[in-house]
Amino acid sequence: MQRKAVVLYSSGLDSTTCLAMAAHDGFVPYAISFAYGQRHSHELEVAKANARRLGAADHLVVDFDLRLMGGSALTADIDVPKQGVGDDIPVTYVPARNTIFLSFALGWAEVLGAFDIYIGVNALDYSGYPDCRPEYIAAFEAMANLATKAGVEGSGRFRIHAPLISMTKADIIRTGVELGVDYGLTHSCYDPTPAGLSCGQCDSCRLRLKGFAEAGLKDPLSYAP
């Protein structure tokens, strides 16, 4: 019987590649997405439309509202920066987001009898978010095995897979292409147009476009003029 893995899936380039990698590693992927009060819901619409097309056995959408706290350009009335990727942690950082996401994923994994969770964090071509670092992933994995019935009773050991963490965006794209990922079914932009076109100027778009250029490939998405 194939093992199950829960995959954090936002419809972005990285999480979609993770979904394909989980399947390639021999797992049955269960995708989990979040309606967390993000200002732009297009990513969630893309996720709902394509999770199963991209290989997920099931797709869970968890609904909660981080707008209650704000503090991020993705959840509050703060302009998404368009001036390029800098050295400081940008205002698109959502406080504690990956910790919250991983906690939901951990709960679903325990219910499913799965001990593997995939997350598409990256510590090279990224915006400097503190919850994308290897030491954070290691700390959450240790906590997961302390905080669950399955972990305490020894029925299995939870493992947080972060296969993209040391890869460049170009390498991520090349890997996805090798695994047959259709990047036309993804969405990365922080500030899309009402029609869902990517802005091409936010950090996420810039890193994506840079990755495709360095991989020598054309991004299949459409961008606003």
C-alpha positions in Angstrom: 0.0 0.0 0.0 1.4 3.4 -1.0 2.2 5.8 1.8 0.4 9.1 1.9 2.0 12.6 2.2 0.3 15.9 2.9 1.6 18.6 0.6 1.2 22.4 1.3 -0.2 23.6 -2.0 -0.8 27.3 -2.9 -0.9 26.8 -6.7 2.5 28.6 -6.8 5.5 27.3 -8.7 7.3 25.9 -5.7 4.4 24.1 -4.1 3.3 22.6 -7.4 6.8 21.3 -7.9 6.6 19.8 -4.4 3.4 18.1 -5.3 5.1 16.4 -8.3 8.2 15.5 -6.2 6.1 13.8 -3.5 4.5 11.7 -6.2 7.9 10.9 -7.7 9.1 9.9 -4.2 6.4 7.2 -4.2 3.8 9.0 -2.0 0.1 9.5 -2.7 -0.1 13.3 -2.4 -2.9 15.0 -0.4 -2.9 18.7 -1.1 -3.8 21.3 1.5 -4.5 24.9 0.7 -5.6 27.9 2.8 -8.2 30.6 2.5 -6.5 32.8 5.1 -7.9 36.2 4.2 -5.3 36.9 1.5 -6.2 40.1 -0.4 -6.0 38.3 -3.8 -8.0 35.1 -4.0 -6.8 34.1 -7.5 -4.1 31.8 -6.2 -6.8 29.8 -4.3 -9.1 29.7 -7.4 -6.2 28.2 -9.4 -5.4 25.7 -6.6 -9.0 24.5 -6.4 -9.2 24.1 -10.2 -5.9 22.2 -10.6 -5.0 20.3 -7.5 -6.4 17.0 -8.7 -5.3 17.6 -12.3 -1.7 17.9 -10.9 -1.9 14.6 -9.1 -3.5 15.2 -5.7 -5.6 12.3 -4.4 -7.6 14.8 -2.3 -7.6 18.5 -1.8 -8.5 20.2 1.5 -9.1 23.9 1.7 -8.8 25.3 5.3 -10.6 28.6 5.9 -9.5 31.1 8.5 -8.8 34.8 8.6 -5.4 36.4 9.2 -6.9 39.8 8.3 -7.9 40.0 11.9 -4.3 40.5 12.8 -3.1 42.2 9.6 0.6 43.1 9.6 1.3 42.0 6.0 0.8 43.4 2.5 -1.0 40.1 1.7 -3.6 40.4 4.5 -3.9 44.2 5.2 -4.3 47.5 3.3 -0.5 47.8 2.7 0.9 48.2 -0.8 2.7 45.2 -2.3 6.3 46.4 -3.0 7.3 46.5 -6.6 10.8 47.9 -6.5 12.6 44.6 -6.5 13.9 42.0 -4.1 15.9 43.6 -1.2 17.9 42.4 1.8 15.3 43.2 4.5 12.3 41.0 5.3 9.6 42.5 3.1 6.0 43.5 4.1 4.7 40.5 2.2 5.9 38.4 5.1 2.8 37.1 6.9 3.5 36.7 10.6 3.6 33.0 11.6 2.0 31.8 8.4 4.1 28.7 7.8 3.8 27.7 11.4 0.0 27.9 11.1 -0.1 26.1 7.7 2.2 23.3 8.9 0.1 22.9 12.1 -3.0 22.3 10.0 -1.1 20.0 7.7 0.2 18.0 10.7 -3.3 17.6 12.1 -4.6 16.3 8.7 -1.6 14.0 8.3 -2.2 12.4 11.7 -5.9 11.8 10.8 -4.8 10.3 7.4 -2.2 8.1 9.0 0.5 9.9 7.0 3.9 10.8 8.5 5.3 12.9 5.7 4.6 16.5 5.0 6.0 18.4 2.0 6.5 22.2 2.0 8.0 24.3 -0.8 10.1 26.7 1.2 13.3 27.9 -0.3 16.3 29.5 1.3 18.2 30.7 -1.8 16.0 32.5 -4.4 13.4 33.8 -1.9 12.3 37.0 -0.1 14.1 36.5 3.2 11.2 35.1 5.2 12.3 33.6 8.5 10.0 30.6 8.3 11.7 29.4 5.1 15.0 28.5 6.8 16.4 24.9 7.4 16.6 25.5 11.1 12.9 26.4 11.2 12.0 23.2 9.3 14.1 21.1 11.7 12.5 22.8 14.7 9.0 22.2 13.5 9.7 18.6 12.8 11.0 18.1 16.3 7.9 19.7 17.7 5.6 17.6 15.5 7.0 14.4 17.0 6.5 15.8 20.5 3.0 17.2 20.1 1.1 14.4 18.5 -0.4 11.1 19.7 1.2 9.3 16.9 4.6 10.7 17.7 4.3 10.1 21.5 3.0 6.5 21.1 5.7 5.7 18.5 3.4 4.6 15.7 5.5 6.6 13.3 7.9 9.5 13.0 6.7 12.7 11.3 9.1 14.1 8.7 8.9 17.6 7.2 10.2 17.4 3.6 11.6 20.7 2.2 13.2 19.4 -1.0 13.5 22.9 -2.6 15.2 24.5 0.3 18.7 24.6 -1.2 17.7 24.9 -4.9 17.8 27.9 -7.1 14.5 28.9 -8.8 16.0 27.8 -12.1 16.8 24.4 -10.7 13.3 24.1 -9.2 11.8 24.8 -12.7 14.1 22.3 -14.4 13.2 19.7 -11.9 9.5 20.4 -12.4 9.8 20.2 -16.1 11.6 16.8 -15.8 8.7 15.6 -13.7 6.1 16.8 -16.2 4.8 19.8 -14.3 2.6 22.1 -16.3 3.6 25.5 -15.0 0.7 27.0 -17.0 -1.5 25.7 -14.2 0.3 27.7 -11.5 0.1 31.2 -10.1 2.8 33.1 -8.2 1.9 36.8 -8.2 1.2 38.7 -5.0 -0.8 41.4 -6.8 -2.6 40.1 -9.9 -5.0 42.1 -12.0 -8.8 41.5 -11.6 -8.5 39.2 -14.6 -5.8 37.2 -12.8 -2.9 38.4 -14.9 0.4 38.4 -13.0 1.9 41.9 -12.3 5.5 41.0 -13.2 6.8 43.5 -10.7 6.3 42.0 -7.2 9.0 39.9 -5.5 7.3 36.6 -6.4 6.9 37.5 -10.1 10.5 38.8 -10.3 11.9 35.6 -8.8 9.7 33.5 -11.0 10.7 35.3 -14.2 14.4 35.2 -13.2 14.1 31.5 -12.7 12.6 30.8 -16.1 15.2 33.1 -17.7 18.1 31.3 -16.0 16.6 27.9 -16.9 16.5 29.0 -20.5 12.7 28.5 -20.7 9.7 30.6 -21.3 7.2 31.2 -18.5 3.8 30.0 -19.8 1.9 32.5 -17.8 0.5 35.8 -19.1 1.6 39.1 -17.5 0.0 42.5 -17.3 1.5 45.1 -19.8 
